[in-house]
Amino acid sequence: MQKTSCALVVSRSNKTILSIKKMLAPAGISVEQANTEGEVFSLLENQKFSCILIESGLSETPCNKFIRALRMVIGADYVPIIILATIEDEAQLSYCISAGCDDILFKPFTALALNSRLSSFEKTRELKQLYKASLKEQIVAKRIMTNAMNERCLKFKEIELLNRSKEIFSGDLFLTARHPDGSLNIMMADFTGHGLPSTIGSLPVADVFSTMTEKGFELGYILENINNKLHTLLPTSMFMACSVVNISNDLKHAKVWNGGMPDIYVRGGETGNIQCKLQSSSVPLGITETVSNQYDMQDIELTPGDQFILFTDGLTESLNKDGDMFGEHRLEECLRTNRQKKSVFNALISTFDEFRGDVVAMDDVTLACIPCSDELMHENNIDAGKSMHIACSEDNRWHWYMELGGSSLHEINPVQNVIEEVHRLSGQSLSTDKLSDIMSMLYHNVIQHSDPADASQLASIHRARENGDESNNVFIRIGIKRIYHNGIPALLVHMEDSGKQFTQDALLSSLDHQENKTTDSHDNEYPLVFELNKLTRNKNSGNRLEAIIFEHDNLVNYYG
């Protein structure tokens, strides 16, 4: 007990006051006396007490009403209230406990009994203080987490979202990201459990989802990478159920994947009827390593105005006071009842709240209504006509990636490997002369950090290997992807290097110099579009090149 503690004793008996003072003196607790209710409230206005001891039968009002009034004045402060009672008061004591009384001492009582009670309350006070401090830390961490998630997720005013967490942290996750082809990727996820432990995987998932979507990767490949990340990161008892939707830019079709989540509802925009229910057909992420066909998408046709309804099991499994679950049948009944409405979001929330009443939620609840509207596609959209990150939306697609750094740059010829892979994987007789020249100059630039105008033939690259820089900061990254641009089959080649920065004009000048030396050019027969950007990682080094090789003789759109 602290030496500055003071107990308030409500009693008209001097004998009781003196007895309590004697009992508490060894513990360093002083005693303040109040004879009436008015004196009690007056003292509480100007002084804080470590506890309040009330002699039963003293107050003018019933003891339980007096205790409630005290709790209103005390507020959030932890001040234990102890009733000093006789055995005759036993019938009324249950009302005092329900009103906010912390303990009861039957007279006569000993100093040991009283001090034991107060010592126990002091430990409770310390635990409450630790709990409050922990809550403050969690609130700060939650704010940081929210800010971090907001940076990785686009906001759409058209998407109506409800997220209610059982605790400060939520195990539910809702993410959106714009694909370079203009389509929209949406993920709703539910980690095992709730609270802080269930939030561990949120940031890694958000990072992979947003970054890979922005880079143009297919949804199945994104899910595969998220699964591998969670399988490594999470303990064996945790996993992440999730449903993902990709809505095409023209609002004519969507791709859907459901792994362990409730059914995904598609509501007709014109009729308001349930068009289809997409059930879970895969295991949640993080449980097993990736297996073949685990991320096959369901393709559905859409009509502008249709609406996706996604939710976690916290919605349908919520209980009312009778122990009944909300269930999908109540959700579907709400959809049928409100099919004339453009949006059923508010109706669903009202129906859910009315069903649950005052029952405390046992799980996190997330609900999202996503309209397939032109406004949704235009908001936060990129200018796809000016982006070289073009993604494949057809079948028969593949990816190929290579990264070299350090000494491996001087042991492997990436240019030749890339050209061979382009021919092998595409199955087409492509002319890659210009691509070979560009890549050769970039590769030479990495090795020598010299002016690209000096780079000509692969022989100079081989000589550069012998005198190359062994720096660990030197790298070159090359990726190839089969795409469809306006329905035309093509290859997207992405290349990054750590060499000296140079401009697109310098590259064009070098290419012109190369073309003057050769008489066999197929550039007109097999057009090539490329875009060169400086990497912002370093001030004076690093280049990024993206090129499209068309598989047939087609007109090439201009990219500014």
N, C-alpha and C positions, 0 to 999 in steps of 0.2 A: 504493500500500500504506500502511496505517496504521502509525505509529511504534510502537504498542503490540502489533503482531502478534508471535505466537510460533509457531514451527514445532516439532513433535515429530518427532525423527528416531530411528527404531528400528534400531540398528546396534551391533555390538560392535567395529567398526573405528574407532580414533581418527583414522586418516587420513581416512576418509570424513566423520567429524564435523567435523574441522577444515576440510576442503575446502568442505563445505556452509556452515559459518559464514562463511567468507571470501566465498562467492558471495552470501549473503543480507544481509551487513552493509551494503552500499551502499543497500539498499532499506529499511533500518531494521527488519529482521526478526531477532528473537533466536531462539536455538536451544536446545531442551531435549532431553537425550539419555536414551534408555531402552535397556537391554541385553536385557531379557527381557519376556515377555508380562505377567507379574505387575506389573512396574514400569510398563508402559503403562497398565494398568487403574487402578493406584493413582494415577498422575498425572492421569488423566481424571476421577477423582472430585473433585479439588480445583482443577483448572485447565482453562481453555478454550484451545484451540489453533486457529490459522487454517488449519492443514493438518497432515497426518501423512505422513511419508515412511518407507517400510518397505523395508529391504534384503532382497531375496529370499533364501531359504534360511536365514534366521535363526531363525524361530520353531520351537518344538517340534512344533506341529501344522501340518497343511497350510495353505498361505498363504490359500487361499480360505475355509477354516473360520475362520481368525483374522480375516479381513476381515469376515465375517458377525458374529462376536462383537463387533467394534468398532462396527459399524453399530447393533447392539442397544443398546450403551452410549451412543453418541452421540445416538441418537434422531432427532428432527426437525431438529436443528441442521445447518447446512450446513458440513461439514468435509471438504474434498477429501482423498482418500487416493491417494498416488502410490507405485507400486512402482519401486524402483531395481533393475533386473535386468541379467543378462548374456544374451548371445545363446543360451547353452545352456538358459536357462529358458523359451524361447519356447513350448515345447509345453504348459507349465502355465499360461501367462498368460491364456488364454481363460477358464479357471475363475475366475481372480481378477477379471476384468472382470464376469462374471455374478454374482459374489458382492458386488459393490459398489465395486470399485476404479474410480477416476475417470480415471487416466492411467498410462502406463508410460514410464519413462526408461531407456534402455539405457546402461550404463556402457561407456566413459567419456562424460560429458556436460559441456557447458560452462555457465558462469554465465548466458550469454544464454538457453540452452535452458531452464534451470530457472526463471529469472525470468519468462520469457515464459509458461510454464505457470501460474505463480502469479498473474501479472497477468490472465491469461484467467479463472482461477477467481475472482478478486476481482470481475471484471465480472459473472460468473455469480451471485455472491453478492448483488450489488446488484440484479440483475434479480429474484432470488428474493425479496428483501426488498420490492421494489416490488409483486411479485405477491401476496405475503402481505397487504400493506397494501390492495391492490385487493380481495382477497377479503374482508377485514374490512369495507371500505366496502360491498361488494355484500351482505354478510350483513345489515348495518344497513338498507340500502335494501330488501332483501327483507322484513325484519321490518316496516318501515313500509308497504310495498306489501301485505303480508298483512293487516295491521290495517285498512288502507283498504278492501281487498276484503271483509273480514269484515263491515264496516259496511254494505256494499251487497248482501250475500247472506245469505239465511236459512239456518239450519242445521237439518237434519232427521236425527234419529237413525235413522229408517227407511231413509234413502238411504245405501247402501254405496258408498264412493268410494275409489278408488286413484289417486294422482297422484304419479308419479315423474319428476322432471326430470333431463335429461341434465346440466345445469349448475345453478348456484344459482337462476337465474331459469328459469321455464317458459313456453313459448309456448302451452301448453294452458290453457284457461279453462273453469271450470264455475260456472254461476250459477243461482240459484233466486230466485223472487219470487212473492209471493202477490197474485193479482188481486183487485180489490174484489168481484167476484162469487163469490169463494171458490175459484175454480179455481187451479191451480198452473202457473206458467210455468217451464220448465227450458231452459237453453241449455248446450251443450257446444261449444267452439270450439277451433280449432287455427290459430294464426298461422303464417305462413311462417317457416321456420327455427326456431331455439331460442336460449335464453340471453337476455341483456338486450335486444338489438334487437327480439326478437319479443314483448317484454312492453310495448312502447310503447303499443299500442292497448288494453290491458286495462282501464285505469281509465275511459277515455271510454266504452267499450262497457258496462262495468258500470254507469256512471252513467245512461246512456240506458235500458238494460234495466230497472234497478230502478225508476227514477223514473217512466218511462212506464207500466210495469206497475201500479205503485201508484196512478197517476192514472186507470187504467181504459182505456188505449188498447188497440186490437186488436193481435194479434201481428204481422200483416202490416205495419201502420203502424209498429210498433216496429222491425222489420227494415229497413224503408225508411229510417228515420232513422239507424239504425246504419250502413247502407251509405253514406249521404250523408256521415256523419261520417268514416268510414274512407277514403272516396274522396278527401276533402279532406286528411285528416291523413297517410295513409301514402304512402311513395314508391311509384313505379309497380311496383317489383319485389316488393312485399309485398301480401298479401291475407289474409282470414280465412275459412277454411272453417268452417261451423258447422251444427249440427242443433238444432232447437228443438221442444219438445213442450209442449202445453197440455193438462193433465188436468182434466176437468170436475169440479166439486165433488161430483156424484153418482156419479162413477167409471163412468159409462156410455159415455162417448165421449172421444176425444182428437183434437186437431189437431196435425199434424206437418209440419215443413218441413225439408228436407235440402239443403244447398248445399255440395257438394264433400266431404262426410264419408263414412266407411264406412257400410254399411247399419245401420239402426236395427232391433234385434230386439225383437219382442214375444213374450214367453213366457207360455203359458197357466198360470193359477194353479192350476187343477184337475188338468190332465194333465201339465204341465211341458214340453209340446211347443212347438216354435216355431210360433206362430200366424201370424206374417207377418214379412216383411223389407221395410223401407221404404228404397228406394234413393234416391240423390241425383238430383234432377230439376232443380236450379238451379245457377247458377254461384256460387262463393263471394262473400262480401261485400267491397266495396272495390275491385273490379276495374273495374266500369263504373257509369255513372249508372243510376238506377232506370228500368226499362222496364216496360211494361204486363204485368200478370199474372205478374210475377217472384216475387211472394210469395203465390201461391195455396197454400192449405193442403190437405193430405190428411186427410180425416176417416176415422177408424176407430172401430169399436165396441169397447167394453171390457167385461170382466166383473170385478167386484171380486176382487182377488187376482192379476190379471195383472201382469206385470213387464216394464218397459222395460230394455233393455240397450244402453247407449251407450258408445262407445269411440272413441279417435283412432287414426289409422293407425300410430302408434308401437307399438301392441299387435300388430296383424296383420303388420306389416312387420319386426318384430324378428327377428334372425338367431341361429342357434345356431353351435356351433363348426364345423359342416360347411358353413355358408353357406346353410342352408335357412331360409325364412321361416316364421313361426308360422302365418300365413294364417287365413282364415275357416273353412277345412275343419276345422282342429284345434279352433277355438272351437266350431263346431257339434257336433263329436264330443263335446266336453266337456259341452255342453248335453244331448245325447241320453243320455250315460252317467249324468248326474246329474239326470235329469228327475223322479225321485221326491223330490228335496230341495226344500224350500220356497224356499231361496235357493242360487244357484249361484256366488255371489261368491267365496267362499273356494276352491271347486273350480277356478274359472277362474284365480285367482292361483297356486295350487299347480301347475296344469298349465303355466301360462306360465313360472313360475320353473324348473320341472324341464326344460322344453324349452330355455330360454336358457342355463342353467348359469352359468358364470363370464364369459360374453361381455359385454363392456362395451356398454351401450345406445348406440345411434346416434341416438336421438330421444326426445323426451318421451313418456311413456306415461300415459294417463288412461283409467280404466274406471269406469263408474257403473251400479249396479243399483238401479232405482227401482220399488218395489212400489206397486201401485194399491190402497192399503189405507185404511180409515177413519182409522187413526192418522195417516197422512200428511196427510189432509185436515183433521184437527182441530188438528194441531200448527201453531203460529204463525199460526193463522187469525184473521181479524178477525170482529167481529160484524156480518155483512152486513146484518142487520135495522136497525142503527143508523147505517149509512153511506149517505150520499147519492151516493157515487161508484159508480154502478151502470153496468155495462158491457153492451154489446149482444153477444149470443151467437148472433144469427140473421143471415140475409142481409138485403139491402136496408138497409144501414146507411150512415151518412155523418157527417162532422164539419164544423163551420163555426166559424171563429175570427176574432176581431177584437181588435186592441190599439191604443189611442190614447194619446198622451202629448203634453205640451207644448202648443204652439199648435194642433195638430190637434184637440184637445178642443173648441176654440171654433169650429172650422170645419165639423165633421161632427156630425150628430145620430145617435149610435149607437143610441138607443132606437128611432127609426123604422126604421133599417136592420135592426136585429135582428127587429123585428116583421114586417117585409116578408120577411126571409129565412125566418122560421118558417113563414109562410103559403106561401111559394114552394117550399121544400124539402120540407115535410111533405105537401103535396098535400091537406091536410085543411082544413076550415072550422073552425079552432080559435078559441075565444074567448080572447083574450090581454089582456083589460082589466086584470086584477089584475097580471099580469106587467109590463104597460106602466107601471102606477102604481108598482110597486116599483122598476123600473129607472129611472124618471124621478127618483124621490127619491134614489136612489144617485148618479145622474149629477149632479144638482143639488148633492149633498153634496160631490162631488169639486170642482166648480167654485167653490162659495162657501165650503166648509168651515164651513157653518152648520148650525143645528139642522134635522134632517130634517122636523120638524113644520111648518116654514115652506114646504116644497116642495109645490106643488099641481099646477099644470098645466104643460104643455110651454112655454107662453108665458113662464113665469118662467125656464125654462132658457134660452130664447133671449135674454132680457134678461141673464142671467148671463154669456152668452158675450161680450157687449159689454164687461163689466167684469171679465172673468175673469182669474185668476192665470196668468201665463205661466211659472210655475216648471217646470223640467225634472223635478222630482220628482213631479209630478202625473201619474197614469195611470189608465186604466180598461181592464180586459181582459174580454172576453165570449166564451164558447164555447157552441156548441149541438151536441148529439149525439142522434141517434135511438137509443133503447134499447128493451129489452123488460123490463118489470118483472112477474115472475110470469106471463110470457106475454102481458102486456098492452102494446100499442104505446104509447109515450110519448116525450116530448122531455125531455132533461136540459139545463138552462141553467145555466151556471157564470159567475159574475161576481165580479171583484175590483176594488177601488178603493183609492185612497190618501187618501180623505177622512177627516173626523172620525169616530171610532168612535161607534156608538150600539147600543143593545140591541134585541133582537127585540121586546120589549114596545113600544118607541118606534115601531118599524116597524108593528106591528099597530095601534097607536093611530092612526097616520097613515092606515093603510088604512081603518080604521073611519070616520074622518073623510071619506075620499074616497067611501066607499060611501054615506054619508048624503047626498052631493050628487048621486048618480046614481040613476036609477030603472030603468035597463036593466042589470041585473047577470046574468051567465051563470055565476056561480061555482058554483052548485049543479048546473048542467048539465055544466059542464066543470071538474072539481075540479083544484085546484092544491096541491101540497105544497112547502114551502120550508123551508130551514134557513139561519140566519144565524150566521156565526162571525167573531170578530175576528181580523184578521191579527196575527201575533206579530212581524212585521218591525219595526214601530215601536210605541212605547209607547202613544201616544194617537191614532193614526191608522190607517186601513185597515180595510176590511170585506170579507168573503167571503160571497157568497150562492150557494146552489145550489137550483134549483127544478125540479120535475118537472111537466110539463103532460101530462095523459092525453088521448089522442086520442078516447076514447069515454067514455061515462058509466059509471064504475066506482068501486067502493069504494076509498078511499085508506087505505093503512096508516099508522099513526102512527109518527113518527120522533122518538125522545127526544133 
